[in-house]
Amino acid sequence: MKKVEEELRRLFGNDVYMTPLDANERMGRRIHGVDLTGLLSTEQAEFMVNLLDLYKVVSFPDQDQARFRLRHLERLANHFGAPIPHPKNYANYIEFKKKKAPLKLLPTDQQTCSRCDQAFPNDLQCLDDADSPAVYVVTNLVGSGRGKKEELIGGLHWHTDIEFEPIPLSTSMFYVQAAPITRNSTSGNWVDNIPREAGFYHPDSPSDLTERRNDLPLNGETAYADTAAAYADLTAEQQRELDGVMVRRRLRINDPGWLTPLVYKNPRTGEKSLHSPIWASRGKNIAPVEVDGMTDDESRVYLDQLEAHILKPEYRYDHQHRAGDVTIWSNFSTVHNAPPAKSIINSPDDARLMYRISCNGAPSYSLPRDDSDEWIHSNISPPYRSPTEYIEP
């Protein structure tokens, strides 16, 4: 760690320093004093990519909210991989995937930010460059407003972003414009005992697994688990067995899906991890995972054992978002969860307004990226490149 800190100061200045995100120093670092509105040198970009490989979750707090824009986030994302447009930014993504219609962006008045801006128009508005197809707005502002009756949602499900595609995403990142100020006590009494939607978890799940799944933080924070550390702590015999396991993932129940390794190797570092070993990470709308050669029930029991392992306290970290934070996480080496939260609010103090960009492909320490048109069309759906004005200062 000392050498990492020395390199950090050499590249970014003596006033920059690093602290653990959690008492568990194995996972997560907060880097203080780095201004992400400026261009990164090739050395700085390479250091940041390597830092994420090492610590899995890296946060850069206290970005200047008066200056930070989402083009800065998208420029940063280009160093980690090619940004991927989010399907919810399009009016007809399913028809496009079925090759039945040309792709169309949502009309402006239907875009998430236009709907967010109606909640508290005098107090909170989305950033003015949130219309990039690569930016996914994560918020509880839609449908909210003064005088509205508060509503709560239960925690969702442990997952990896876009895990149902043949090639896993490499990286995701948040910029936080607003995070809830009104937090309850650590007992979380206002989010206790919220029923999950039927189908998220199988009723026969072991009780210890259910407890670990539901051991979540409060009010729109993000829970992470380190799947690389969980794999590394297995015995050599267990690792050899898992290295040969293939699983079938499907986007929808009737899709043929594809076989992918359960153990994923980071193409940059060679580090292995258990890639989202969760039977039904999106049980409401995506088919459960099948272990090749096992029945559905056998697959569930097998994967439940692995999920219970990766959710042990020693692999967990709960991230409290703060306005001005940029937080980056590795999809190669983690799973995460959106815990119980207020889904409809009547005060801007409870607002959760964050912007997410996810990436695929190899990192690029200099910009613009040099991805070929063929690679973009094969790996980024729908095909997309960040505009030149997002990359240049």
C-alpha positions in Angstrom: 0.0 0.0 0.0 2.9 2.4 0.7 4.2 2.1 -2.9 0.7 2.8 -4.2 0.4 5.9 -2.1 3.8 7.1 -3.2 2.8 6.7 -6.8 -0.4 8.5 -6.2 1.4 11.5 -4.8 4.0 11.5 -7.6 1.3 11.5 -10.3 -1.4 13.8 -8.7 0.5 15.9 -6.2 1.5 15.8 -2.5 -1.9 17.0 -1.3 -3.6 13.9 -2.7 -4.0 11.0 -0.3 -5.9 7.7 0.0 -8.0 6.2 2.8 -9.8 2.8 3.1 -13.5 2.9 2.4 -14.2 0.5 5.2 -12.6 -1.2 8.2 -12.1 -4.1 5.9 -9.0 -2.7 4.1 -9.0 -5.5 1.5 -11.7 -3.8 -0.6 -12.2 -0.1 -1.5 -10.3 3.1 -1.4 -11.3 6.8 -1.3 -8.9 9.1 -3.2 -9.0 12.6 -1.8 -8.0 15.7 -3.7 -8.2 14.6 -7.4 -10.1 17.0 -9.7 -11.8 14.9 -12.4 -12.8 17.8 -14.5 -9.3 18.0 -16.0 -7.6 15.8 -18.5 -5.7 12.8 -17.3 -2.2 12.0 -18.5 -1.5 8.5 -19.8 0.3 7.7 -16.6 -2.5 9.0 -14.5 -5.1 7.0 -16.4 -3.1 3.8 -16.2 -2.7 4.3 -12.5 -6.4 4.7 -12.0 -7.3 1.6 -14.0 -4.7 -0.4 -12.0 -6.1 1.1 -8.7 -9.5 -0.2 -9.6 -8.1 -3.7 -10.4 -6.4 -3.7 -7.0 -9.2 -2.4 -4.8 -12.4 -3.2 -6.8 -14.3 0.0 -5.6 -12.6 3.4 -5.8 -14.3 6.7 -4.8 -13.2 10.3 -5.6 -15.1 12.6 -3.2 -15.8 16.3 -3.2 -15.9 17.0 -6.9 -16.7 20.7 -7.5 -20.5 20.5 -8.2 -20.5 24.0 -9.7 -18.1 22.8 -12.4 -18.5 19.0 -12.8 -20.6 17.9 -15.7 -21.5 14.5 -17.1 -19.2 15.0 -20.1 -16.4 14.8 -17.5 -17.8 11.5 -16.2 -18.1 10.1 -19.8 -14.5 11.2 -20.6 -13.3 9.4 -17.5 -15.3 6.3 -18.5 -13.6 6.2 -21.8 -10.3 5.4 -20.1 -11.8 2.3 -18.5 -13.6 1.0 -21.5 -16.1 2.0 -24.3 -19.2 3.5 -22.8 -22.4 1.5 -23.4 -25.7 3.2 -24.1 -28.5 2.2 -21.7 -31.6 0.5 -23.2 -33.9 2.7 -21.1 -32.8 5.8 -23.0 -34.5 4.5 -26.1 -38.1 4.4 -27.1 -38.0 1.1 -29.0 -34.9 -0.8 -27.8 -36.6 -4.2 -27.8 -37.9 -3.8 -31.4 -34.4 -2.6 -32.4 -32.8 -5.8 -30.9 -35.3 -7.9 -32.8 -34.3 -6.0 -36.0 -37.8 -4.8 -36.5 -37.3 -1.0 -36.3 -34.6 1.6 -36.5 -33.5 2.9 -33.1 -35.1 6.0 -31.6 -34.2 7.9 -28.5 -37.0 8.8 -26.1 -38.7 12.1 -26.7 -37.3 14.8 -24.5 -40.4 15.1 -22.4 -40.3 11.3 -21.7 -36.6 11.2 -20.7 -35.9 10.6 -17.0 -34.4 14.0 -16.3 -37.4 15.8 -17.8 -39.6 13.9 -15.4 -37.2 14.4 -12.5 -37.2 18.1 -13.0 -41.0 18.3 -12.2 -40.5 17.0 -8.6 -38.9 20.0 -6.9 -38.5 22.6 -9.7 -37.2 25.3 -7.4 -34.8 23.1 -5.5 -33.3 20.4 -7.7 -32.8 20.0 -11.4 -30.8 17.4 -13.4 -27.5 18.4 -14.9 -27.9 20.0 -18.2 -25.9 17.4 -20.2 -27.7 14.3 -18.9 -29.0 13.5 -22.4 -26.1 11.2 -23.5 -27.3 7.7 -24.4 -24.6 6.3 -22.2 -25.9 8.0 -19.0 -28.4 6.1 -16.9 -30.2 8.3 -14.4 -30.7 6.6 -11.0 -33.2 8.5 -8.9 -36.3 8.5 -6.7 -37.5 11.9 -8.1 -39.8 10.6 -10.8 -43.4 10.8 -9.4 -42.2 12.7 -6.3 -43.0 16.2 -5.1 -44.2 18.2 -2.2 -47.4 16.9 -0.7 -46.8 13.4 -2.2 -47.3 10.4 0.1 -44.0 8.7 0.7 -43.5 5.2 -0.6 -40.8 2.7 0.3 -39.3 -0.1 -1.8 -37.5 -3.2 -0.4 -34.0 -4.0 -1.3 -33.6 -5.4 -4.8 -31.2 -8.3 -5.5 -27.5 -9.0 -5.7 -26.2 -8.8 -9.2 -23.6 -7.7 -11.7 -24.5 -5.1 -14.3 -25.6 -6.6 -17.6 -24.5 -10.0 -16.4 -26.9 -11.6 -19.0 -24.7 -10.6 -21.9 -22.0 -13.0 -23.3 -19.1 -10.6 -22.4 -19.3 -9.1 -18.9 -19.1 -5.3 -18.4 -15.7 -4.3 -17.1 -16.6 -1.2 -15.2 -19.5 1.0 -13.9 -19.3 4.4 -12.2 -21.7 6.9 -10.5 -21.6 10.6 -10.2 -23.7 11.7 -7.3 -25.6 15.0 -7.6 -27.8 14.5 -4.6 -28.0 11.9 -1.8 -30.5 11.6 1.0 -29.7 13.9 3.9 -32.5 12.4 6.1 -31.0 9.1 7.3 -32.5 7.2 10.1 -30.8 5.4 12.9 -28.5 2.5 12.1 -31.3 0.1 13.1 -33.1 1.2 9.9 -36.5 1.0 11.5 -38.2 2.8 8.6 -37.1 0.3 6.1 -37.4 -2.9 8.1 -39.7 -5.7 7.0 -40.5 -4.4 3.6 -41.6 -7.4 1.5 -39.7 -8.2 -1.6 -41.5 -8.6 -4.8 -42.6 -12.2 -5.4 -40.1 -14.2 -7.4 -36.9 -12.4 -6.4 -35.8 -15.2 -4.1 -36.9 -18.8 -3.9 -38.9 -19.7 -0.8 -36.7 -22.7 -0.1 -33.5 -20.5 0.2 -31.5 -21.4 3.3 -32.2 -19.1 6.2 -28.5 -18.0 6.6 -28.5 -17.0 3.0 -31.7 -15.0 3.4 -30.2 -13.2 6.3 -27.1 -12.3 4.4 -29.1 -11.1 1.4 -31.2 -8.9 3.5 -28.3 -7.4 5.6 -28.4 -4.2 3.7 -27.6 -0.5 4.4 -30.1 2.3 4.4 -31.8 4.8 2.1 -30.3 4.3 -1.4 -26.8 3.4 -0.5 -25.0 0.7 -2.4 -23.9 -2.6 -1.0 -20.9 -4.4 -2.6 -19.4 -7.9 -2.2 -15.9 -8.8 -3.4 -16.2 -12.0 -5.5 -12.5 -12.1 -6.3 -11.5 -12.3 -2.6 -14.3 -14.9 -2.1 -12.8 -17.0 -4.8 -9.2 -16.5 -3.5 -10.2 -17.8 -0.1 -11.5 -21.1 -1.4 -9.3 -24.2 -1.2 -7.2 -25.2 -4.2 -9.5 -28.2 -4.7 -12.7 -26.1 -4.6 -11.1 -23.6 -7.1 -10.2 -26.5 -9.5 -13.8 -27.7 -9.4 -15.3 -24.3 -10.0 -12.9 -23.5 -12.8 -14.6 -26.1 -15.0 -18.2 -25.0 -14.3 -20.2 -23.5 -17.1 -23.5 -21.7 -16.6 -26.3 -20.8 -19.0 -27.6 -17.2 -18.8 -30.6 -15.9 -20.6 -32.1 -12.5 -21.0 -35.6 -13.9 -21.2 -37.3 -17.2 -20.3 -37.5 -18.5 -23.8 -34.1 -17.3 -25.1 -31.6 -20.1 -25.9 -29.0 -18.1 -23.9 -25.3 -18.9 -23.9 -22.8 -20.9 -21.8 -20.3 -18.8 -19.9 -17.7 -19.7 -17.3 -18.8 -19.4 -13.7 -15.3 -18.3 -12.8 -14.2 -15.2 -14.7 -10.7 -14.2 -15.3 -9.9 -10.5 -15.4 -8.3 -10.1 -18.9 -5.9 -7.4 -17.6 -4.6 -9.0 -14.4 -5.5 -12.7 -14.7 -7.3 -12.5 -11.3 -10.2 -14.9 -11.0 -13.5 -14.2 -9.4 -16.9 -15.9 -9.1 -18.9 -14.1 -11.7 -22.4 -13.4 -10.3 -23.0 -16.9 -8.9 -26.6 -16.0 -8.2 -29.4 -18.3 -9.3 -32.0 -15.6 -9.9 -30.5 -12.1 -9.7 -33.5 -10.6 -11.5 -36.1 -13.3 -10.8 -39.0 -11.0 -11.8 -38.0 -10.6 -15.4 -34.9 -12.6 -16.3 -34.6 -16.3 -16.4 -32.7 -18.1 -13.6 -29.2 -19.2 -14.2 -28.7 -22.9 -15.1 -25.5 -24.8 -14.2 -24.6 -26.9 -17.2 -25.4 -30.5 -16.5 -27.7 -29.8 -13.6 -31.5 -29.5 -13.3 -33.1 -26.2 -12.3 -33.4 -27.3 -8.7 -29.9 -28.6 -8.5 -28.6 -25.4 -10.1 -30.4 -23.3 -7.4 -29.0 -25.3 -4.5 -25.5 -25.2 -6.0 -25.6 -21.5 -6.7 -27.2 -20.7 -3.3 -24.2 -22.2 -1.6 -21.8 -19.9 -3.6 -24.0 -16.8 -3.0 -23.9 -17.5 0.7 -20.1 -17.6 0.5 -19.6 -14.4 -1.4 -22.0 -12.5 1.0 -20.1 -13.3 4.1 -19.3 -10.2 6.2 -15.6 -10.3 5.4 -16.3 -9.8 1.7 -19.0 -7.1 2.1 -18.8 -3.3 1.9 -21.6 -0.8 2.2 -21.0 2.5 0.4 -22.7 5.7 1.6 -23.1 8.0 -1.4 -22.4 11.7 -0.9 -23.1 14.6 -3.2 -20.0 15.3 -5.4 -18.7 11.8 -5.3 -17.5 9.8 -8.3 -17.5 6.1 -7.4 -16.1 3.5 -9.8 -16.5 -0.3 -9.3 -15.2 -3.4 -11.1 -17.9 -5.6 -12.6 -15.3 -8.3 -13.0 -14.8 -8.7 -9.3 -17.9 -7.6 -7.4 -21.6 -8.0 -7.1 -23.8 -5.2 -5.7 -27.3 -4.4 -4.5 -29.6 -1.4 -4.2 -30.9 -1.6 -0.6 -34.3 -0.5 0.7 -35.0 3.2 0.0 -37.7 5.8 -0.3 -39.1 5.5 -3.8 -41.5 8.4 -3.6 -40.5 11.4 -1.6 -42.0 14.8 -0.6 -38.8 16.6 0.4 -35.7 17.3 -1.7 -33.7 16.3 1.4 -34.5 12.7 0.6 -33.6 13.0 -3.1 -31.3 10.3 -4.7 -30.0 11.7 -8.0 -27.1 9.8 -9.5 -25.8 9.2 -13.0 -24.3 5.9 -14.0 -22.1 5.0 -17.0 -21.0 1.4 -17.7 -18.1 0.3 -20.0 -16.9 -2.6 -22.0 -13.6 -3.5 -23.7 -10.0 -2.8 -22.9 -8.9 0.4 -21.1 -7.4 3.3 -23.1 -4.9 5.4 -21.3 -5.0 8.1 -24.1 -8.1 9.5 -25.7 -9.9 9.3 -28.1 -10.2 5.6 -28.0 -9.1 3.6 -31.1 -11.9 1.0 -31.2 -12.6 -0.2 -34.7 -16.0 0.1 -36.2 -16.2 -3.6 -36.4 -15.5 -4.0 -32.7 -18.0 -1.3 -31.7 -20.7 -3.0 -33.8 -19.9 -6.4 -32.3 -19.6 -5.4 -28.6 -21.5 -2.2 -28.0 -25.2 -2.4 -28.4 -26.5 -0.2 -29.8 -23.3 1.0 -31.5 -22.0 4.2 -29.8 -19.0 6.4 -29.5 -18.7 9.3 -27.2 -18.9 12.7 -29.0 -15.6 14.4 -29.6 -16.7 17.4 -27.4 -17.0 15.0 -24.5 -13.4 13.8 -24.9 -11.7 17.1 -25.5 -11.4 19.7 -22.7 
